[in-house]
Amino acid sequence: MKEDYYDILGISKSASESEIKKAYRKMALKYHPDKNPDNKEAEEKFKKAAEAYEVLSNADKKARYDQFGHQAFDGNGGFGGGGMNMDDIFSQFGDIFGGAFGGGGGFSGFGGGGRQRVVKGSNLRIRVSLTLDEVANGVEKKIKVKRKIQAPGTTYKTCDTCKGSGQVTRVTNTILGRMQTSAPCQTCGGAGQTIDKKPSDADAQGLKVAEETVSVKIPAGVVDGMQLKVTGKGNDAPGNGIAGDLLVVISEEDHSTLKREGDNLHYDMYVSLPDAVLGTSKEIDTVTGKVRIKIEAGVQSGKILRLRGKGIPSINGYGKGDLLVHVNVWTPKTLSKKQKDFFESMKEDEHFEPKPESSDKSFFEKVKDMFS
């Protein structure tokens, strides 16, 4: 089982944004590769801290993590999914360290001596539509994605302006003395490289658009609007940069007979008056197939039958929801003369007198039970 993100950073769930950032900086500085060369344990803790911070520093991701735990990000790799990349950490969280490592607020990397800025390609976003059955059981989707890749035949050379560092250092004289500042190189965009040769079908960065089929494993229990991430399947970056990510947004289709409410499902069952009086059995849809349920004689309209474990699996791994079958007794709107005469004769019959028992809950009690 993966370690809790709050435990990794040593903070409580009520920690503020500044407290989260402070806790991450403290851990990152402690386990930074420069301070712990060739120390695999420190490197692993450094990655875990970055992964925890990547989720908890983002309000949307933090809310999903608080609700669903690690499974909110399962099946997507990368940050929030366990596939940490050092270049990702340095490129995304470099400002956290200030000037603690290297000059100009940068990093010295694993062996010191000035780490060049890593350029990351842009992310792509795609919406995937799922049926209720796919949501309930999980599914692997094959998605065709048009993404920018490095064009075959493209070669790069060291940038003449920044000499491969990706940064340009400037020294200015002020009343307080000489001040040194660093900024991404404008010539190469911080990549440290410029194009040497490229094919005719490549753009100015040596990239071209290609279609690729990406496999995405979607866990059971996802909710509408949830976003999964497939690391490295966005647009490529020029030179030795790292590819962006593919963001997969979940869209849930309506089911013809079942309605979802969290992990529970609702089904409206209509029974005829004779079936309600005499009892019957009916076949209904569930997300795992059809099931037959028994309707007791004398069932009341509005009764709720609960089929435990027939709902949606919890994405947080806490079992399954239930299927709630709402019984609706159908009253005919038109009757033959014979049928009317029968019911007329039953008006004074004691068996047709309403006699609710203590177990027959009111509508408001049923609603209260549903939401409790």
N, C-alpha and C positions, 0 to 999 in steps of 0.2 A: 504494500500500500504506500502511495506517495506521501511524503511528509507535508504537513499543513503549512501553507504559505505564511501564516501569521507566526507559527512556531519558528520557521526558518529565520525570520527577521527579528524574532523576540519581542513582538508587539501584540497588543490586544485588538479585537475586532473593532473597537471604538476609536482606534488611533486616527489622528487627523492626517491630512495630506502631508503636512510638514514633518510630522513624526514618522510617517512611513519613509519619506525621503531621507531623513536623518538616520534612521535605523539601517537603511540600505547602504548609505555612504560609509557608515561605520564598518559594516561587514565587508563591503567591497574593498575598502582600504586595507583591512586586516588580511584579507585573503588574496589580494591582487597578485598576479603572476610575477611582477617585478620584485615583490617582497618575499616571494616563496618560489624561487626558481626550481624547476624539476620536482615540484611537490604536487603529486596527483590529487591527494586528499584536499589540499587547499584550492586547487583548480576546480574540483567538483563543488566545493562549498561556494566558490566565487560564482559558478554557473547557477547554482540553486538560488543564491541571493538575487541574481539578475532576473531569473525566471519569476520569482516571487514578486519582485518589484514591478516587472513588466505588467503583471496582472493587477496588483493592488494599487498601482499609481493611476490606473485608468478607471474612471468612475463606472463605465458600462461593464467592463470586464470584472471589476470588483463586485458589482451587484450580482452578476451571473455566478461568480465563484461563491459568494455568500449563500446563494440559493441552491446551487447544484453541486458545489464542490469541484473536484478535479474533472469529473465527467462532463462538465460544461465545455471542456476544451479537448476531450479525448478524440482520437482518430484524425487529428489535424496536424500533428507534428509541430516543430518550431517552438516559439515562446508559448507558454501555457500548454505545451504538449510534450515537453521533455526532450526535444531534439535541439539542445542549445548549441549555439555557434559563437565562438569568441569574437569573430568579426562583427556579428550582430550586436553583441554587448558593447563593444567599443564604439561602434558607429552610432548607436542609439542613445547611449547613456554617458557619452564622453563629458558632457557639461557637469555631471554630478561630481567629478573628481577635482574640478578646478585645476590648480597647478601642482597637485600633489605628485604627479608623475610626468616627467618630461617638461618641455617648455611650451608656453602659450596655451596652457589648459589642455594639452594633448596627453597621449599615452606613450610609454616607451615600449609596450608590448611584452614579449616573453624574454627578450634578452637585453633590453635596454637599448639606448642609442637612437631613439626617435622613431615612433611608429607612424607611418603615413596614414592619412585619413582613408577609410574604406568607403567606397561609393556603393550604394545599394540601388538596385533597379526599382522602378515604381510597382506598386501593388495593383492587382486586378481584382475586380469584384464581379461575382456571377450569382444569380438567384436560381436555386434548385427547388422544384415543386415536388412534394412528397404526398402520397396517399396516406390515409390514416393507418392502413395496414403496414406500410413501410415505416411510419413513425413508431408503431407498436413493436415491430420486430427488428428494426435496424436494417440497413441496406447498404450495399456498395454500388455507387453510381459511376458510370463511365461518362465523363464530360468532355466535350470538344471545346478547346480553348484556343483562341488566337492570341499569341503572345510574341513579344519581340525577343529574338535570339541573336547571338553573335553570328554574323554572316560568315559562312565558310570562306576562307581565304583572306580574312581580315587580319592584319598584323599591326602591332603597336610598337611605339618607341618611347623612350624616357622623355618626359616633358623637359624642354630646354629652359623653361622659365623657373620651375620649382626644383629641377634636377631630381624628379621622382618622389619627392617628399609629399606632394599634394598640398603643401602649404607655402605661403610666402610670408616671410618675416620682415617687418618694417620697424625702423628705429626712428623716433622723433624726439626732438629737444623740447622740453617744457620747463616751466619755472621751477619744477620740482626735480628736474634732472632728465636724463635720457630714459625714454619709455619704449619698451619693446612690445610689439603686438604681432599676432599671427592670424592669418585668415586663409580660407581655401583659395587655391590658385585659380585665377580667372581663366587662364589659358586651357587647362585640362579639366576644370570643374572639380578639382580635388582628387582626381583619379591617379595623378602622378604619371600618366601616360597620354600620349596623343596618337592619332592614327598615322601609321606609316603607309600601309596599302589597304585598299578595300575594293570589293567587286562593285560593278555598276549598279546592282540592285540593292545595295546597302545604303542606309541613310548617313547623315553626317557623323554619327557616332559609331558607324560600322555595324549597325543592327538591321535586321529584316524581320518582317512579320511571317510567322509560320503557325500552322494549326497543329495542335497536339492533343492527344486523348489522355486525360488525367483521371486516375482512379481515386475516388473519395469514399472512405469508409465513414458512414453516418451512424452513430450509436442510436440504440432504441431510446425513446423518451424525449427526443429533441422537441423544442417548441417553436412556434411560428416567430420569425424574426431573429432567431439565434444565428450567430455567425461563427462558422468554423474556419480554420486557417490551414492551408496546405503550404508548407514552407518551400520556398525556392521555385514555385510554379507561377510566379508573376513575370514581369518583364526582366530580361537580362540587363546587367549594367555593363557599360563599356570597359574594356581593359580587363584588369584582374578583380573587378568588383564582384559583389554577390547579387544573385537574382532576388527580385522582390517576391512577395507572397501572393497566393491566390486566396481571396476571401470568399467563402461560400455562404450565402445567406439562405436560410431555410424558409420556405413558403409551404404552408400546410393546406392541402385541399379539403374542401368540405366532403363529408361522407353522406351517402343518401339516407341512412337511417340512424346513424350514431352521432351524438353530439359530445364533444370533448369539453371537460371542465377540469383543468389541471391534469392529474393522473387518472381521474374518474371519467367514465363514459355514461351517457344517458340514452335510454331507448324508450320511445313512446309505443306502448302496446295497446291496441284497441280490441276489445272483446265484445261480442254480442250479448244482449240481455239474457238469452237462454244459457249461453256459456257461463256467464257470471253467476247465474242461479244454480246451474247444475254442476259446474266445474268442467275443466277441459285441460288439454295440454297443447302448447304452441311452440313452433320452431322459430328462433330469432337469430339475427346476425350478431357475431362477436368478431373481434380482430383476430381470433385464432380459428375461425370457422363457425358453423352453425351449431346451436345447442337447443335442446328441447326442455322446456320448463313446464312444471305443473301448476295449474291455476285451481286453487281450492274452491269448492262449492260455496257460494255466498260471498265471493270476493267483492270488496267495496271499490268504487271508482276512486282513484287517487292513491290507492295502496302502492307502496314502493317495495319491490322485491330486489334484494341485494345479492348479486353474484360475485363473491369475493375472488379477487385475483384475476378477474376477467377484463381489467382495464388496461391502462398504459404503464409500462415499466417506469419506475422512477429513474431519472437520468443520474441521480445521486447514488443509485444502488440500493435504495431502501424498499425493495419489494415492488409490488404492482398495485395499481389502483383497482377499484371495483367497477362493475357494470350495474347501474341502477335502472331497473325496469319499472317504468311508471304505467300502472294499469289504468286504462280509461274505458269505462263501460259505455258502449255506444247505444244511445237511445234512438230508436227508429223515428223518423219524421212523418212517415205515412203508414197507415195501417188499413187492412181490409176490414169489412164490417164484422166478420167473425172474430178478428183479433181485438177490435175495439170492444166488442161485447164481452170478451174474456176479461179484459182489464177493467171494464166497468164492473163486472161481477166481483173482482178482487179488491175493489176500493175499500170495502169494509172488512176485508179479511185481516185478521190479526198478524198473519205472517208477512203482510206487505206494509205494516206500520213501521216507520223508522224507529229503531231502538239502538242507538249508538252505545257501544260498550266503552269501558275505560281504555281499552287497547286501540280503539278507533280514534286516532289522533286527528285534530283539526288541521286545516290547510296551513295555518301559521306555525303550528308545532312541527309539521313535516318540513317546512322551509327552514325552520330553526335547526332541525336535525341535520339537514343537508349541508348547512354551512358551519356546523360545529365540528 
